[in-house]
Amino acid sequence: MANFPSIAPTFNAVKSSQPAIKTTKFGDGYEQRAVNGINNLAEDYRLTFRNRTKEEIDDIIAFLDNKAGVTSFNFTIPDSNVGGSSEKTIKVVCDTYSQTYEYDDFYTCTATFRRIYEA
């Protein structure tokens, strides 16, 4: 399995999480909630690679084009909760990405990585 190119995103990356929950509501206002499934936390990472050279952006776009939103790849994120390490590697797919011409020979790429759970 391939890893994402070792090009660090611009910091202002956004992680969004949404737990999968089953909720049952009763007529008297009472409700019960339970997690839905084993891997019940959906995570998205919105990344920006701002004002990078054409070569760097071309490498990122070529990598994402090759995966076509279907093939998963490893992505390493900072995580201070991992024992003894400050990074955590997760499996993701990239369904959405774009390239923007900024100026001269500099471009920006934005991408959304969706965490997946597979063997």
C-alpha positions in Angstrom: 0.0 0.0 0.0 1.4 3.4 -1.0 1.8 6.3 1.4 0.8 9.8 0.5 3.8 11.8 -0.7 5.9 13.3 2.1 4.7 16.9 1.4 3.3 18.5 4.5 0.1 20.4 4.2 -0.2 24.0 5.1 -1.3 24.3 8.7 -4.9 25.1 9.0 -5.9 21.5 8.2 -9.3 20.7 9.5 -10.4 17.4 11.0 -14.2 16.7 11.1 -15.6 13.8 13.1 -19.2 12.4 13.2 -20.1 9.5 15.4 -22.6 7.0 14.0 -25.3 6.7 16.6 -28.6 5.0 16.7 -31.2 7.0 18.6 -34.6 5.9 19.8 -37.0 8.7 21.0 -40.0 8.1 23.1 -43.1 10.1 23.4 -42.3 11.5 26.9 -39.1 13.2 25.6 -36.9 10.3 26.8 -34.3 9.1 24.3 -31.8 6.3 24.2 -28.5 6.5 22.2 -26.1 3.7 21.2 -23.1 3.6 18.9 -23.8 2.0 15.5 -21.1 -0.5 14.5 -17.5 -1.3 15.4 -15.8 1.6 13.6 -18.5 4.2 14.3 -16.5 7.4 14.1 -16.4 9.0 10.6 -13.4 11.3 10.1 -12.6 13.7 7.3 -9.4 15.7 6.9 -9.6 18.8 4.8 -6.0 19.7 3.7 -4.5 22.6 1.9 -1.2 22.7 0.2 -0.9 26.4 -0.4 1.6 28.3 -2.7 3.6 25.3 -3.7 5.7 24.8 -6.7 4.1 23.3 -9.8 6.3 20.2 -9.3 5.0 19.6 -5.8 1.4 20.1 -6.8 1.8 17.9 -9.9 3.2 15.1 -7.6 0.2 15.4 -5.3 -2.4 15.5 -8.1 -0.7 12.6 -9.9 -0.8 10.5 -6.7 -4.5 11.3 -6.2 -5.4 10.7 -9.8 -3.8 7.3 -9.6 -5.9 6.4 -6.6 -9.1 7.7 -8.3 -11.0 7.9 -5.0 -11.1 4.1 -4.9 -7.8 2.8 -3.7 -6.9 3.5 -0.1 -3.5 4.9 1.0 -1.7 5.6 4.3 -1.8 9.2 5.7 0.2 10.2 8.7 -1.2 12.8 11.0 0.2 14.5 14.2 -1.3 12.9 17.3 0.0 13.5 20.8 -2.2 10.7 22.2 -0.1 8.0 20.6 2.2 6.5 23.2 5.8 7.5 22.6 5.2 9.0 19.2 3.7 12.2 17.9 2.3 10.7 14.7 -0.5 8.3 13.8 -0.9 6.6 10.4 -4.4 5.9 9.2 -6.0 4.6 6.0 -7.8 7.1 3.8 -9.4 7.6 0.4 -9.6 11.0 -1.4 -12.9 11.6 -3.1 -12.5 15.3 -3.7 -9.5 17.4 -4.6 -8.8 20.5 -6.7 -5.8 22.5 -8.0 -5.7 26.3 -8.2 -3.2 28.4 -10.1 -1.9 31.1 -7.8 0.8 33.1 -9.5 4.0 32.6 -11.6 4.9 28.9 -11.0 3.0 28.4 -7.8 -0.2 26.5 -7.2 -2.5 25.4 -4.4 -4.1 22.0 -3.9 -7.0 21.3 -1.6 -8.1 17.8 -0.8 -10.5 15.9 1.5 -9.3 12.6 2.9 -11.9 10.3 4.3 -10.8 7.8 6.9 -11.7 4.2 6.1 -11.5 1.0 8.1 -10.3 -2.0 6.1 -7.8 -4.8 6.4 
